[in-house]
Amino acid sequence: MFKTIEWTDAGVVMLDQRRLPEQETYLTLRSPEELAEAIRDMAIRGAPAIGVAAAMGIALGFQREAGVPGDDRRGRFESLARLMAATRPTAVNLSWAVDRMRRRFEAHRGEPLPRLQAALKEEALAVQREDIEANRAMGRHGASLLPQTCRILTHCNAGALATAGFGTALGVVRAAASGGKKVAVYACETRPFLQGARLTAWELQRDGIPVTVLTDGMAGHLFQKKEIDLCLVGADRVARNGDTANKIGTYQVAVLAHAHGVPFYVAAPVSTLDPAASTGADIPIEERGAAEVATLGGRRIVPVGVPVIHPAFDVTPHRLIAAIITELGVVRPPYARSLAALRAPAPAGPGARKRGGAATAPGKGAAARPSRPERLARQARG
């Protein structure tokens, strides 16, 4: 499989997602400023992936310094942290990664510079490695929810390109396919950046998983024709009550799924949970430039002088979500309770239950009980 992002002696190397699917081009970024611009300009995107990129950016900022005086190190770190945190405000994985790097920095701040540099690099690589491990675990848990044959609607790209590797929502698809299930994916094109058409279709085609692209406005027709068995998306931030921010257009997919009795699942690592956000109203929504909406393929498609809005994300209310798939297991409503238990300390001893029983292994206990959206879906299908 391709590598979304990689640490090398020459710098941080990442696949330039702006050029897909026509060109598979890699960027080598040699400064934290270059890396921050790559995040901002969406050469790399997806909440887990930009968390990894931010961690590497901070490590890179210290690697490139010939000597940072001890008294100036905290100032240097906080400058790098602000640079990374300002790039994409909605994805909580970014601030999570920055905070994790801050803890490692504080533990080694007073040590000789080579040891501090090594510690920061080691932590950034751990963030990358653990993300891939989490995605594979998520895939195993989520695959248990999929029937033996199913047609899946997804929105945006929540695959290996959006993570350090394997993917969240598409990781579930990959795990199901590798386990012998017959899965086919409908990918919403996801205007205006076309992550579904350009990226999701590119990934799945490479894996030999059937994929069909549709415009965002066509989803209702497929639901009406009963051609969708379930919806599966990623997330950029999940509030304590289960409200979930994802790429703009996700909310309308969830509404359609609810109206047609189709279960709507979210796949997201624990690092995407935001304990500071009590509901979706607390999630900051990034506003991007008008040009991404007003132009298409380098040609202006909106008359000059006509206003354009461009919220990059929307929030799906928790009541529309059948389950949230994490690396620790499948979490079900009521989310205010189950997500809180997921963050609680894990009980001692072996067993399928994880962290206070919020998530359970496939087929055990709460994970086997259908949520209200799933029960409605089953009733609608008869």
N, C-alpha and C positions, 0 to 999 in steps of 0.2 A: 504494500500500500504506500502511496505517496506520503510525504511528511509535510504537515501544515507549517510547522515551525521547528527550528533546530538550532542548537548552540554549536558554533564552530570556532576554531582559532581565528578565523578571518572576521568573525562577527556573527550576528544573529541572522540566520537564513530563513526566509519564509516564502511560501508560494504566493505569488501576486494574484489574488482572487479577482481583481478587477479585469484581468485579461482572459479569464476563463469564459467559455470553453474553447475559444479559438487558439489560445497559446498557453502552454504550461511553462511559465516564466518564474524564476526565483530571484528574489531580492537579497542582497547582502547588506545589512544595516550595521554600520560601524560606530554609531553614536546613539545615545538615548534620545536625542532630538529627532534623528531620522526614524527611530522606532516609533516614537510618539506620533509623528506625522503619518506613518504607515497605518497606525490604528485609527487615527482621525479620518484619514482618506479612504478607509475600508479596504486597504490592500490585504489586511487580515481583519476578520470580524467573527462574531459569535462570542457569547459571554465567556465560556471557559477558555477559548483561544486567546482572547485579549487579556484575560487574567494571567495566563502563562506569559504572554508578550510583555505585560507590565512588569512582572517579576524579573524577566530577563533584561528588560530595559534598565531597571535599577542596578542589577548586577553589572551590566555593561558600563553603566556610569562610573562605577568604581574601578572596573578593570582598566579603563582607558586613562585613569589618572596616574601620572608618574609618582605623585606623592600628595596625599591629602593630610595636612597637619591634624593632629588629634583634636584640637579645639574646633576645627572647621568641619569635622566629619558629620556631626548632626545636621548642620546647616546644609551640607551637600546632600545628605540623604533626604531631608525634607523638601529641598528644591526638586530633586528627582521624583519624589512622591507626588508633589503638586503637578509636575509636568505630566505624569502618567494619569493621575486621577481626573485631570481636566479633559481628557480626550473623548470619552464616551460616558456620560453621566448615568445612564439607565442600568447598565450591566453591573450588578453588585459584585460579580466575581472579580472585577478590576480592583475595587477598593478592598475586597477580601484579600487579594494577593498582595496588595501594597501593605496592608496591616501585618500580614504574615512575614513579609520581608523586613518590616520595621522591628518585629520581635527578634528576628535573627540578628539584625544589625545591632540592636541594643545589647544583646548577649555577647557580642564580639567587638563592640565599638572601641574598647581600650586596648585591643591587641595590636601587634604589628600589622601594618597594612597588608602584606601578602596573606596573612591568616584571615583577615577580614574579607579580602577579595575572594578567597577560597570558600569561606562560609557563605557568602551571598550567592556565589555561583552554584554551590551545592544546593542551597535552598531553592533557587529558581529551577534547577533540574529536578528537584523533588516535586515541585508543583506540577511540572510537566508529566513526570512519571506517574504520579498519583492520579492525575486527571485521566490518563489512559486506563489505569486500573479501575477507576470509578466507572468509566464508561462501559467497560466490559462487564462489570458487575451489574450495572443498570440494564444492559442488554439481556443478561440472563434472567433478571427479575421480570422485566417487561415482556419478554417473549412468552412467558407463561399466560399472559392475558390474551394473546392472539389466538383465534381459532385456527384449525389446521389449514384452512383455505380462507384467505381474507383479502379484501380490497381496502387499502388504507389511503386516506387523504391527509397530506401534510402541507404545511405552509412555511415559507422561508426555507432556510437550510439549517438543520440541526444534526449535521453529520460530522465526518472526520474533519472537514474544512472549518467547522465551527468550534473545534476542540483541539486538544493536542493529538487526537487520533481516535478512530473507531466511531465516535459520535454518541449523541444522547438519543434523540428520537430515531435517527437512522441506525444507531447502534442496536436498538431494539429490533428494527427490521432486519439488520444483518444477522443478529443472533437467531432470530426466528428462521430465516432462510437457511442458515448453516445447520440448524436443527431439523431440517427436512420439511418445514412448513412451506406451503405454496402462497407466497405473498406477492401482491402487485401494488404499486404505489401510484397514486395520482398526486402530482406536484403542482400546487398553485404557482403561477409565474412569480408572484410577489412583487408587484410594482411598488416603488419606482426603480429599485436597484436590481430586480429580477433574480434574486438569490435562488428561487425555486427553479426557474427555467435554466439559468446558467450553471448553478452549482449542484443542486440536488440531483438534477437529471444527469449531470456529468459524473457524479460519484456513483450513482446507482447503475448507470450504463457500464461503467468500468467493472463493477462487481457482477454484472450479468443478472441483475434484479430488474424485472419488468417495471418500467416507469413511463407514465404518460403525462404530458404537461397540458395544463389548461389555464386560461386567463382567470384572474381572480373573480370576475363576474359570472363565470360558468359553474361555480360550485353548487349553487342552488339547483340547477338543472340536474346535476348528478345525484344529489340527495333525493330529488323528486322522482327520479327514475330508479331509486333503490340500488344504486351502483356503488354506494359507499357502506362498508361494514363498520368502520371505526375511524376516528381521527387521532392523529398522533403528532404532537408538536414539541418543541423545546421551550425554553424560558430564559429570560434575562434577569428576572428578579421575581421572587415569590414572597408575598407578605405573610405575616403570622396567621392570618385567617384563611390563607390559600388563594387569595386573589393573585393573579399571575400576569406579569408584563411580558409580552413577546412582540415580535415584529408586527407592524401595523397591518391590519387585516385579519389577525388571528381571532379577535373578538367576534367578528361577523361569521367566521367559520363555526365558532362555538355555538352561536345563536342558531345557526342553521342545523347543526348537529342535534341540539336540544329539541328543536321544532320537529325534527324527523325521527327522533328516538334512536339516535346513533351515539354511542359512547365517545366521549372526548377525553383523551389522556394527555397528560403533560409529563415529559421526561426531563429531569433536571437534577444535577448533583446537589449535595447538601450545601456546598459553597454558594449556591444561588439563593438560598433562603436568607431573608433579611430580617433579623429580629427587631430592627429599629422601625420597620414598617408594619403598623398594626393592620392596615387595609391597603388596598390598591391606591387609595387616594393619597397615600404617603409616598408613592413611588414617583420619582422625577421622570418626566417624559422628555427625551431629547428632541429638539426641533432642529432639523437639518435645513440646508439651503434650498431655496426655491428652484435653483437651476436643475436639480436632480429630477424634479417633477415636470418642469417647463420644457425640458429638452429630452430628446430620445434619439440615440445614435448620432449625437452631434447636431441634430436638427431641432430647431425650436418648434414645439407643437402647441404652445399656449400664446395667444396674441400678446404683444408687448403692452404693458400697462394693466393687464388682468392679474389680480392678486392670486397667489398660490400659497397653500398651507402644506406643511410637511412634518407632521409628528412622526417620528421614526418607529414608535411603539404604541400599542394600546393595551388595555388591561382587561383580562377575562375574569369576570366574577367567579368566586369559588363554587357557587351553586351550579355552575355549568360544567364543572370538572368532575369526571367520574373517579379518577385516581391520579395521584402524582407518583411517578416512578423515580426512585432514587437508588443510589448504589447500596443503601442499607435495606432496601426492600420497597414494597408497594404501600403507599400511604393513602388512607381513605378518609372521607368525612367522618366526624366533624374535624376539619383541619386545624382549627384553633387548638384543639387538644392533641391531635396526632402529630402535628408538626412540632409542638412544644416537647412532646415526649421523645421525638426523634433527636432533638438537641440535648436531651438529658443524658447524664452519665450512663454508660452501659452497665447492666448488672453483671456480676461475676459469674463465671462458669459457662459451659458450652450450651448450645441450644439454638433453635432457629430464630428466636426473637432477638431483635436488635434494639438497643438503646431504649429501654423502658417499655418495649412492646409496641412502639409506634409503627414499626414495620415488621412484617413477618415473611418468612420464606414462602415461596410459591406453594399454594395448596394447604397452608396451615392457618388456622385461626382466622384473624381479621382479614388477612389477605384473600381468603376464599369467599368472604361475604361480599356480595355485590352492593355497590353504593346506590343511592337513589337515582342518579342519572343512568346507571347501568340497568336498574330495574325498569325504568321507563323505556329504555331502549329495547329491552327484551319484550315488554308488553306491546310496543309499537310494531315489532317484527312478528308478533303473534307466536 
